[in-house]
């Protein structure tokens, strides 16, 4: 009986303990503290930056040098790669046969002129005798016909002289304009024929730089075309293949006559001075075109932008210290900032420092941004 009493009391105590434990609810995870961030207040600013376009250097004038007569090269008057002046002799083709033909044509012309003089004398004499009825009319007619035939022979001889003289002239080949001549494709003694490529001459100062523009840019570049170029105007600069900026600024010369329907682009031709011949036709690089039209653009720090799946986002501080993720469309870089073309408004506060720790909808603790700017300011992009 005593044992039963003990077991009963023990069971009551255990049941009471279990009931007490069953009434206690387990504690949940603690709420994390707000993330400390710095913010940037979006405000309009004046952005000056450069648009960049792939470009190719081209000569304003370029001519393939080809002979118009046949023969052997007897003289070469230049060094490969030399700068030549307009009218300077370049090649001489063997002139002996052309000089001989010219001399023969001159002799034939002189004979024809002598025959014409004799025929003229006969015609004059027979005309006088005919007026006195001293000769038959038929004799005068023959004399006048011989005179006309000799006149035609003189004309033919003169045409032949002009032809052989042209061939003689073409046996000397001259530079068509000031420029740089390339490496000769023929040597002394080489037999050449019409359309044989001898060399190429291209103008070297100034040089053209061609860029392909989207058709949407036609209005902008048409306006630039109407502006009178100023000395040392840095609107157009050329970045060379090694990344250095060409020291001489250029200006726009023309827009092509039509848009290429397959690419939707139009060619713009710029001109750059080349006094030291430091750039050559065929060089590729980039043309930087200064864009001064972004007055009042919204600028945000580059470090505030998060890229996800090819799209750009920022975190904007809202009510109750919560941040919301917003998609933005970006424009040109301006120093350490970027133009926000779409997605933000003046006065929005975007997270800068601590952006890696925040998520859409979480609370943040805005700290002092220190020396970091709180609004957009005018900057110059390079």
Secondary structure, DSSP 8 states (H G I E B T S, - for coil): -HHHHHHHHHHHHHHHHHHHHHT-----------EEE-EEE--EEEEEEEEEEEEEEE-SSEEEEE-SS-EEEEEE-S-TT-EE-TT-EEEEE--HHHHHHHHHHHHHHHHHHHHHHHHHHHHHHHHHHHHTT-S-HHHHHHHHHHHHHHHHHHHHHHHHHHHHHHHHHHTEEE-SSSEEE---S--TT-EE-TT-EEEEEE--SSEEEEEEEEGGGHHHHHHHHHS---TT--SEEEE-TTS-B-SS-EEEEEE-SS-BTTTTEEEEEEEE--TT--S-TT-EEEEEEEEEEEEEEEEEEGGG-EEETTEEEEEEE-GGGBEEEEEEEEEEEETTEEEEEES--TT-EEE-TTGGG--TT-BEEE---TTS-SS---EE--
